[in-house]
Amino acid sequence: MKPLYAFHLILITTAGLLTACSKQLDLKPNNAISGTEAIIDAGTARAAVYGAYDAVQDYQRSNYPVLGFLTGDNVDFNGTLSQYLQADQVAITSENPIISEAYRDIYKAINSANNIIAAVPGVQDPQLAQAEKNQILGDAYFIRALGYFDLGRGWSGVQLQLKPTTDLQSLKGIKRSTLNQTYDQVLADLITAEQLLPDNNVRNRAGKNTVRALRARLHLYREQWTEAATYASLLIGNKNYELVKPYQSFSTAPFLSKESILELTFSSSDANNNYSDWYPSSLGGSFTLRPSASFVTKVNDPAIGGARKSLVATTTIAGNTVTYGNLYNRDKDRDDPVYIIRIAELYLIRAEARAHLNQIPEAREDLNAVRERADLSPVTITGRDALLLAIENENSIEFAFEGHRWFDLVRTKRAGTVLGVTDTRKWVFPIPFADEKSDPDVQQNEGY
């Protein structure tokens, strides 16, 4: 019996090894996402663009913003999950689920856009007028641009997939681009999108002004100061956008205020559950994310936070006062929007660009516009470096829970000084393990 048992054990072990090998061989990269349903008429074209925006919602309401603020100094992890702890300590591995899901979901949005770009021009349906067809195509080019911008600032140059991706074969031969090449593609898509999109003021769908706002951000990241200031000015001078007062009014119902250039809207049937990460259990949340002690001190300082102290609130737990993040503050409705671009960002983009151009009074004026809305006194700084630091600090408070802080410190090469992350290889995220191992054209970022 012993020899027979051993033989069976060998068979079982061998089968297990073969199964494990098969799983390894069958690994598909996260960016191999199947296409949308066939786009053949007006109804399916409209459904496809709604699906593409839904894909943007998927990555913007969860993992991607976490990578922008938990890696910074305004938010601390307040739980036990190792993937969040890695982000909090900027010690992220290539197997981290937050990294994998964010990377995959961005490519899912890009692939949804690619399906629209490939199919909609060929749709022949009298119910789909050319103007609407152009708008749908413009939406797709904008979504693809946003996706590649977000990939670029997180992972540096990535694979530029410009056709629908259905399986591993269609990815063969696509190597990683450089960051400049990735940003060149973003710019090309934005130029096309602006030509196609209407000149409207819808705030939860792309229009020409949405494109111009993302261009301002792109030019800022590329240190193209004149272009950044120019595109920011196109919106700051537009009467349809303004810094709304009081500060907290843009983040409470009714939404879609003049503050918003682009926000993603949700409803009870398409819920945004971000509040749960911020709220204590006594208020129905998991309290996974918590404002850092240093941020709480700053935002409650009348000379720094001003009206933005509404970003935090307090409650009592077991006799102790607990401070929690309060940007998402309608938990019962679960319809809080996600803010992609606000007019306040455009003021600070132009302020930073003008400071680099040595237009100090003009830069100071833009900074003070944001401060005045927060009920703060104006600054009188005259030195460029001091003014740039003041703009950095204003960005930190204004967008504390909106996923900008880490990316701002990386693009300005200040992550080492401010956060102590001196290993510049950690200033970009790792390519997910599955993608690295299953696609020979994917090269891992240095240091991972």
N, C-alpha and C positions, 0 to 999 in steps of 0.2 A: 504493500500500500504506500509505503513511503516514496518509492521511486515514481509511482503514478501521481501522487500528490505533488511531488516536485515538478513533474512534467506539466501538470495543469497550472501550477504557479508560474512556470516559465511562460506558458501561453498567455496567461492573464497579464503578466508583466509586460510581455512583448506587445500585446494588443494595446495596453495602456500607453506604451511608448509611441506606438504608431499613431494612436489617436492624438497624443500630445503633439507629435510632429505634424500631423495633418492640420491641427488647429494653427500651428505656427505658419505652415505653408499657406493656409487659407486666410491669413490675416489680410484685411483690407484697410487701406489708410482711411483716416477719418474724413478726408475730403472727397472720397468716392461716394457721392450721394446720388441716389437714383433720381431721375428727372420727374417733373410734375406730370400730371395727366396731359394727354395730347391737347394742344392749343389749336382749335380748328375753326372757331367762330367767335362772335362777340362775347357770348357768355363765358366760354372757357378762357378767353383772353383776360376778361375782367377777374375771373376767379384766380387766374395765375398771378396777377399783380397783387391781389389781396393776400394770396399765399406767400408771395415774396416779402411783403411787409410783415406778415406773421412770423416769418423766419427771422427778420430783423428783431422783432419783439423777443423771440426766443433767446437770442444771445445778449440783448441789451437789458433784459430785466433780471438777469441772474449772474452768470459766471464772469462775463467780461467786465462789468463795472467793479466787481469785487477785486479783480486784478488791478484796477486803477486806484482804488482807495485803501484796500487792506494792506497793500505793500507800502503805503505812505505812513505819515505820522499823525493823521487825524482820527484813525479808526483802529481799534484793537479787537482781536478775536476773543470771544468770551464763551468758548465752548470746548469740545474735546476732539473734534474731527481733525485728523492730521493734515488733510489737504488744506484746510483753512489756516492751520498753525504754520504750515510751510510758507504760505503767502504772507502771513503776518511777519514772519522772520526773514523773508526774502531768501528762502532756502528751498525753492521749488524744484522738484524732480520731474523728469520727463513722463513719469507714470502718474502724476498728480491728476485726479479726475477733473478738477476745475480747468486746468490747462487743456486737457483732451476735449472736454465738452465745449469750451469756448471756441477752440480752434475748429472743431467739427461744425459747430452751429454757424460760425461765420461763413465757412465754405458752403454750407447748406443754403444760406441766403444768396451767396454769389452764384451758386448753381441754379437756383430759382430764377435769378436775373438772366443767366445765360440762356435758359430755356425760352424765356420771353424774347430776348434779342434774336435768337435763332428762328423762332416760329412766327412771331406776330407780323413781320413784314409780308409774309406769304398768305396771311388770312384774307380771304375774299368773302366779306359778309356785308350786305347793305346796312346792317344795324351797327356796324363799326365804322363810323366816319373817320376820315383821315386825321382830323384834329384829335379824336380820342385815341386813335392808334398811336399817334405821335406822343401823346401824354403817357400812355402805357409804356412805350419804349423809353421815354425819358425817365420814368420811374425806375425802370430796370437798370439803365446806365448809372443813375444816381445810387441805387442800392449796391451795385457792383463797386462803384467808387468808394462808398462808405465802408464796405467790407474790406477791400484791399487796403484802405487807409488804416483801419483798425488792426488788420493783420500786420501791416508794416511797422506801426509804432510799437506793437507788442513783440513781434518775432523777427523784425528786420525783413530783408528780402525774402519773398516766398515764391512758391510755384504760381505762375500766372496762368490760370485756366480760363480761357476765353470762349470755350465751347461747352455745351452740355456734357456732363460727366455721368456715365452710367455704370462703368465697371473699371477694374484695374487696368485693362488693356488701353483704355482711352487716355490714361495718365502717362503711359510710357514715353520717355524722352523729354518730359517737361522737367527741366532742372530748376533749382531755385534762382530767382533773379537777385540782383543787388537791391538795396533799399532805394537807391535812386531810380532804378528801373521800375520798381513797384510804385513809387510815387509818380513817375512819368505816366504809368497806366492810369492811376487815379486822375491825374490832370486831364488826360485824353478823354476819359469817360465823363468827367465833369463838363468839359467843353461840348461834347456831344449832347449831354443831358440838357444843358442850358439852351441849346438850339431847339430842342424838341419840346420842352416843358412850357406850359402856359405861364403868363405873368400874373399869377393870382396870389392870394394871401391865405390859402388854406394852410393850416398850421400842423396838421397831422398827415400830410402827404407832400411830396416834393413839388416845388415850383422853381422858377428861375432864381428867386431870392434864396431859397434853400441851398441851391447849388453855389451861389455866390458866397454864402456864409461858410460852407465847407471849403471852398477855395481859399478864403481868408485863413482858415485854420491850417490848411495844407501849406500855404506859403509861409506861415509862421514857423511851422516845423522845419521847413527847408531854409529858413533864415533869409527869405526873400522879402525884405522889410518893406520895400516900396509897394510890391504887389499885395502884401498882407494888409497894409494900410488902405490901399485903394479899394480892395474888395470889402473890407469892413465898412468903409465909408458909404458904400452903396446901400447898406442896410441902416446904418446909424442915421443917415439923412432921409430915410423913408418914413413917412408919417404913420405907416401901419405897424411900426415897431417902437416900443418905448419901455423904459425901466418903470415898471408898475410899482405903486406904493399903496399900502404898506408892503414891506418886503415879503411877508409870508403870503400875500394874496395871490401870487402866481401859482402857489402850490396847494391852494384850496379851491374847492368848487365855487363858481364854474371855472373849468379849466380852459385851455386854448386862449389865454389872455394875450395881450400885445407883447408881453415878455417873450413869448415863445416864437422861435423861428421854425423849429421842428420838435414836436413831442409825439410820443407814441401813446395812443389812447387805449384804455382798457374798459371792461365792463364786468358786471357780476358773472356773465356767462363766459367771458374771456378775461379771467382775473389776473391782477397783478398782486402777488403775495409777498412782495418785498418787505412790507411792513412787519411781517412775522419775524424776520431776522433781527429787526431793531427793537421790537417791543418786548418788555418783560412778560413772563408767563401770566402774571396777574392781569395783564391787558390783552392776553390772547396770543402772545408771541413766543418765540424760542430764545430771544435775546442772544443770538449767536454773534451779533456785531454790536460793538459798544463804542461811543465816542471816547477817545483817549483823554486822560486827565489833563494833558497839556492843551488839547483843543477846548475842552470844557472851560478851562481857565481863560483862554483867549476869547472865546465867543461870548463869554459873560462879562468881559471887560468892556465898559461903555466906549472906550477909545479905540477898540479893535473890532468887536463884534457888532456893536450898535443894535439895530433892529434885528440883526441875524441871530440874536440869542434865541429866537423862536425855532432855530434848528435843533435845539435840545429841550427836553422837558424832564420833569422829575416825578417820581412816585415813591411811595413808602412800601418797603418789603421787610417784614419781620422787624419793624421798628427802625430800619435804616433807610435813609434817603438815597435813591438810586437815580442816576441820570441816564437817559436813553435818547437815541436819535429820533428826530421828529419831522424829518422831511416828508415821509410817507405817513399821513396823519388821518386817513379816513378808512381805518381797518375794517369797519363793518361793511363798507361798500366794495372794497377791494378794486376800486377803479382809479387809483392814483396813476397818473401818467409817468412815463420815463422821459426825461428831458434830454434830447440829443444836442440841441444847440439853442441857447438863449441869447437875447440881445446883450445881456451883461458881458458875455464872453467876447462879443465883437468889440465892445468898448475897451476891454482889457487887451485884446489882440492889437487893436490900433494903438493903444497906449504903449505897449511893449515895442511895437514896430517903430513908432515915432521916437521913442527913447533911443533906440539903436541908430536912428537917422539923425540924432542930435537935435530933434525938434522938441526940446524940453518943455516949453510952456504948453504946447499942444498935447504932449503926452500926459502932462500933469492934469490938464483939463479933463481928459478922458478918464483918468484914474479917479479924479474927484467927482465925476458924474456918478460912478458906481458907489463911491463913499457917501455921497449926499443922499442917494436912495436908501442907504442903510442908516441914515440919521447920524452920520459921522462928520466931523469938521474936516475941511479941506486940508491937504498937505501943501507945504510951501517948499518942497525939496527942489534944489537947483542942480545937484550933481547927478550925472547919468547913472552911475553905479548904484547910488542910494535910491534913485527913482526906480530902477529895475528891481531892486530888492523889495521895495514897497509894492510894486505891481505883483511880484511873486507871492508876497504875503496876502495880498488882497484876493488873488486867485485861490489861495489855500482856504480862506474862510468862505468866500462866496460859493465855491463849488465843493465844499468839504465832503459831501456824500454822493457826488455825481461822477466819480471815476476819472478825475483829471490829475490829481496830485502826483501820482507816480510818474505818469507820462510827462508832465511838466518838468519835473526834476531831472528826468533822464534827458529830455531834449535840450535842456539848458546846461547839462553836465554838472548838475548840482546834487545829484543823488548821493555822492560820496560825502560831501560837506554836510548836508542836512540830515541824511539818514544813516550815515556811516557805512554805506554799501560801497566800499572802495574797489572791489573787484568788478571792473567794468564789464566783464563777461556776463555778469548777473544782471546787467541792465536790459537784457533781452530775455524773453522766456524760452524755455526749451521746446523743441519740436516734440510733439507727443510720441511716446515710445512706439505705438503701433504703426505710425506713419514712417518713422525712421527705419523700422525693421522690415516693413513690407514693401517699401518702394526704394529701389536702389538709386533713384535720382534725387532722393531727399538726403541732404547732408545736415547733420545735427549742428546746432549752434555751439561755438567753442566754449568749453568749460563745463559741458554737460555729458 
